[in-house]
Each structure stands twice: as C-alpha cells, then as structure tokens.
Amino acid sequence: MVSDLFGTPEHESFRQTVRKFVDQELAPRAREFDEMGRIDKALFRRMGELGFLGLRYDEKWGGADLDWSFSAVLFEEIVRCDNAGVSMGISVHTDMATPSLHQFGSDALRAEFLVPAIRGETVSAIAVTEPDAGSDVAGIKTRAQREGDDWVINGSKTYITNAATADWLCLLAVTDPAAGHGGFSQIIVPTDSPGLRYDLLDKIGNWGSDTGLFFFEKVRVPVANTIGEVGRGFQQQMMQFQDERLVACVSSVAGAQLLWERTVEYAKERVLFGKPLSKMQVTQFKFVEMMTDITAARELTYACVRKRVAGEDATREISMAKLVCGRMARKVADECIQLHGGYGYMKESAAGRAFVDTRLISIGGGADETMIHYLAKMLGL
Ligand SMILES: Cc1cc2nc3c(=O)[nH]c(=O)nc-3n(C[C@H](O)[C@H](O)[C@H](O)COP(=O)(O)OP(=O)(O)OC[C@H]3O[C@@H](n4cnc5c(N)ncnc54)[C@H](O)[C@@H]3O)c2cc1C
C-alpha cells in the first residue's frame, strides 16, 4: 500500500525520487552493508547530493525547508532497502544527531558542522547512553569540565550507532553536577579528537549499522562547540528524542507493511495439505489482525506527523506511538516468521531478519517502559 500521507504531487514526486534511489543504489547493496557491518560512507554523500539529508532544515544551511511529512516519505521508502541497520544509520544522521544543532546551534557551529552533514560530506552520531545509564538519562556521568575556552571530557558512551562511520558526535555531558536538570550540555565532539577511542560491539540484529562503545580520556573541544546554551542540554535532548522516536514509528510501520505484503505472497505460493497456506482460515485471520494493527499504528503515527507539521507539541502522541509501533512491529515479525515455517528461521529470510531487528524498537530511543513512565507523568498519574 502506498502511503496517503499528504499525497500532494510534491510528495508523490519526492517519493518516486527516493524510491528510484533505493531500488537502484541502496537495495542492491543491502547485503554488502550487512557484511561490512556499516553503511558505505559514499552513500551519505550521494544522499546529500540528492538533498535527502536536510529535508526539514533551513535552506540557509543547505536544507530543503520542508516539513515532517517529507521525512515520513523518506523513511517509508528507505525501509524498502530491506536493511533495518542501514535505515537506522541514516536516521541517526538526519533525525537523531542533527536536529538540536539545527534548532539551537550557533551560526558558526551550523556552518562548521551542519552544512557538511547536510551535504553528506560528514556523518554524525548521537551519544547519550552510558554503560550505567540509559533509560535514566539524568543519571549519565560523562563529565565536561571547563578549562579556559575548552571543555575537557572524561567518561564513556555505549551502544552508539554510526560509531565507526561518524565524523562527530552530538554528546550529552554533565557540565554542572550540582545543577540537576540544568547541569547538562550538548557538545559537538569530532571523532578524531585526541583521547577519544571506540570499540565496536557485536549485535544480534541490525547488522548493517555499526554500534560502538566510546571512551573519553581528557578529550578537549572548544566551549564554542556547545549546542545552544550551556546547561540546557537535557531539555534540548528531550526535544531531539521526539524526532528520533517519530522516525522509529514511521520506519516500524513501513517495515511491518512490507513484511506483511511479502508474507501474504509467500502464503499464497506455499502449498500444504493440498491447498495454499493463505486459504486456511486461521492464516487469513492472522493476516487481517496484523493489517488492523499496522493500520492503527500508522494512523497514530500520521497523527503525530500532522501535529509536527502544524507546529504543535506532539510529545504525548509520539510517546504513545513509539509504544504502539514497537509492540506492533514485534508482533507482526513474530507472526510472519511463524508463517514462513523453517524458511523464516534462515538468515536470508526477511521475516527472520525482522524478528531480530524489530526487537530493538521497544528498547532503543526510550524503552516501552520509559514511554509508559513519561505518559503516566503527562497524564498526572
Ligand atoms: C542497537 C542499538 C543502538 C543504539 N543506538 C544508540 C545511539 O546511537 N545513541 C545512544 O545514545 N544510545 C543508543 N542506544 C541505547 C538505547 O537508547 C538504550 O539501550 C535504551 O535507552 C535503554 O537503555 P539501557 O540499555 O541502559 O537499559 P536500562 O536503562 O538499563 O533499562 C533496562 C530495562 O528497564 C526497563 N525500564 C526502563 N525504564 C523503566 C521504568 N521507568 N520503570 C520500569 N522499568 C523500566 C526497560 O525494560 C528497559 O529496557 C542503542 C541501543 C541499541 C541496542
């Protein structure tokens, strides 16, 4: 099913441009990126040339000045490359590590880091999670201490996507341990800074992306690399999470839809006990239930996108959508692997890959329980 989200001729034309790129340049290399364990950096440059990397960003910095509906179209199409890791690596760059820089960064910082990122000349990563603090963001310990005009950074960050590919990190660090939620800052840290090193981690899924553990030992960057005001990092990161979560919702729905379509095709061809699997009533019930769940998740996601396009705060809806989409994607993957039988368990099967890849959605970018925790607070419970 083609999305009807804001189906203007501009959206349709943009969708066709992305689809062509995905079909001709991304999908043919999907398995190669699994083997590499990361995306070829040249691909970011190509997406920069095509104007995909700064869709919502100001033209002044090389962006396209479009709205969230175009970001939704981009990821609905990128998901078709059939490599969740690749999709995640790209979305980290476009929607997880750069939104704060665009919204709050100084002009000098945007000129130095955002412009090349939008062109795809550099790749970014977001560094929030630490070995001892993930869901509890305010519990992070990585410390940036001011020495003259520099920050000196010590600590570690883990599970960082684009670890080996990134040229710079959007780091969340403690700049004033006594200031509570006013004691954090977002700081741009080039990955070639002396004292910064990483180890790659081995994941059960999302093989097309590189995930790593970073160590900061007296890493020195200018205080001018602070995004926005010193002490506003926690609040800015909470806002940045909204884009991260919404892109996860869009990708989950598009991925589930694609897997559903493929599984229907498989069930039509697979004959057992003298008839196609798709003709068994129990199979039809499963397909209908899955499509109902996918549609419900899509409508909630689109409601979030519409709010974002209208410039409204969608934190509550995005938290709900993240919860719903993560659970839906896992359920669809589980049903689809079952419907594929033994073949579903093979590494080459899309259902098998989805089974491990979708598991991340309910953990990364705020676990299901984190969403429930926020929602309970927002609902005044
Ligand atoms: C493949 C991958 C890529 C990632 N990429 C990045 C990245 O690029 N940058 C980055 O900064 N981080 C990244 N992460 C980290 C991810 O965001 C964290 O794993 C996630 O936020 C959960 O944190 P944690 O792993 O420390 O789990 P913990 O915080 O230890 O949580 C453990 C479990 O506790 C439960 N829980 C959470 N909150 C509550 C609550 N309020 N009440 C009850 N139970 C609760 C949940 O089930 C949760 O999963 C990535 C993770 C993975 C696996």
The ligand as a MOL file (V3000), in Angstrom:
LIG
                    3D

  0  0  0     0  0            999 V3000
M  V30 BEGIN CTAB
M  V30 COUNTS 53 58 0 0 0
M  V30 BEGIN ATOM
M  V30 1 C 21.4260 -1.3920 18.5490 0
M  V30 2 C 21.3310 -0.2290 19.4860 0
M  V30 3 C 21.6110 1.0510 19.0080 0
M  V30 4 C 21.5750 2.1440 19.8690 0
M  V30 5 N 21.9480 3.3810 19.4080 0
M  V30 6 C 22.1170 4.3920 20.3070 0
M  V30 7 C 22.7070 5.6260 19.8850 0
M  V30 8 O 23.0300 5.8310 18.7060 0
M  V30 9 N 22.9260 6.5740 20.8360 0
M  V30 10 C 22.5910 6.4160 22.1480 0
M  V30 11 O 22.8060 7.3160 22.9390 0
M  V30 12 N 22.0200 5.2380 22.5720 0
M  V30 13 C 21.7930 4.2490 21.6750 0
M  V30 14 N 21.2490 3.0590 22.0960 0
M  V30 15 C 20.9030 2.9020 23.5010 0
M  V30 16 C 19.4150 2.8000 23.7880 0
M  V30 17 O 18.7740 4.0350 23.5890 0
M  V30 18 C 19.3050 2.2700 25.2260 0
M  V30 19 O 19.6910 0.8910 25.1600 0
M  V30 20 C 17.9310 2.4200 25.8040 0
M  V30 21 O 17.6380 3.7750 26.0450 0
M  V30 22 C 17.7810 1.6400 27.1120 0
M  V30 23 O 18.8080 1.9560 27.9820 0
M  V30 24 P 19.6800 0.7680 28.6740 0
M  V30 25 O 20.1410 -0.1350 27.5980 0
M  V30 26 O 20.6920 1.3880 29.5510 0
M  V30 27 O 18.6340 -0.0090 29.5320 0
M  V30 28 P 18.2300 0.3240 31.0340 0
M  V30 29 O 18.0430 1.7770 31.2200 0
M  V30 30 O 19.1630 -0.3980 31.9380 0
M  V30 31 O 16.8250 -0.3420 31.1150 0
M  V30 32 C 16.6360 -1.7410 31.2470 0
M  V30 33 C 15.1810 -2.0030 31.1270 0
M  V30 34 O 14.4980 -1.4100 32.2230 0
M  V30 35 C 13.1720 -1.1780 31.8480 0
M  V30 36 N 12.7600 0.1850 32.2160 0
M  V30 37 C 13.1510 1.3670 31.6920 0
M  V30 38 N 12.5540 2.3920 32.2830 0
M  V30 39 C 11.7500 1.8640 33.2410 0
M  V30 40 C 10.8570 2.4190 34.1970 0
M  V30 41 N 10.6650 3.7270 34.2980 0
M  V30 42 N 10.2030 1.5600 35.0070 0
M  V30 43 C 10.3790 0.2280 34.9140 0
M  V30 44 N 11.2070 -0.3430 34.0280 0
M  V30 45 C 11.8820 0.4550 33.2090 0
M  V30 46 C 13.0780 -1.3980 30.3630 0
M  V30 47 O 12.5430 -2.6710 30.0630 0
M  V30 48 C 14.4920 -1.3410 29.9180 0
M  V30 49 O 14.6610 -1.9170 28.6910 0
M  V30 50 C 21.2150 1.9540 21.2390 0
M  V30 51 C 20.8980 0.6920 21.6980 0
M  V30 52 C 20.9690 -0.4020 20.8540 0
M  V30 53 C 20.6760 -1.7610 21.4060 0
M  V30 END ATOM
M  V30 BEGIN BOND
M  V30 1 1 1 2
M  V30 2 1 2 3
M  V30 3 2 2 52
M  V30 4 2 3 4
M  V30 5 1 4 5
M  V30 6 1 4 50
M  V30 7 2 5 6
M  V30 8 1 6 7
M  V30 9 1 6 13
M  V30 10 2 7 8
M  V30 11 1 7 9
M  V30 12 1 9 10
M  V30 13 2 10 11
M  V30 14 1 10 12
M  V30 15 2 12 13
M  V30 16 1 13 14
M  V30 17 1 14 15
M  V30 18 1 14 50
M  V30 19 1 15 16
M  V30 20 1 16 17
M  V30 21 1 16 18
M  V30 22 1 18 19
M  V30 23 1 18 20
M  V30 24 1 20 21
M  V30 25 1 20 22
M  V30 26 1 22 23
M  V30 27 1 23 24
M  V30 28 2 24 25
M  V30 29 1 24 26
M  V30 30 1 24 27
M  V30 31 1 27 28
M  V30 32 2 28 29
M  V30 33 1 28 30
M  V30 34 1 28 31
M  V30 35 1 31 32
M  V30 36 1 32 33
M  V30 37 1 33 34
M  V30 38 1 33 48
M  V30 39 1 34 35
M  V30 40 1 35 36
M  V30 41 1 35 46
M  V30 42 1 36 37
M  V30 43 1 36 45
M  V30 44 2 37 38
M  V30 45 1 38 39
M  V30 46 1 39 40
M  V30 47 2 39 45
M  V30 48 1 40 41
M  V30 49 2 40 42
M  V30 50 1 42 43
M  V30 51 2 43 44
M  V30 52 1 44 45
M  V30 53 1 46 47
M  V30 54 1 46 48
M  V30 55 1 48 49
M  V30 56 2 50 51
M  V30 57 1 51 52
M  V30 58 1 52 53
M  V30 END BOND
M  V30 END CTAB
M  END
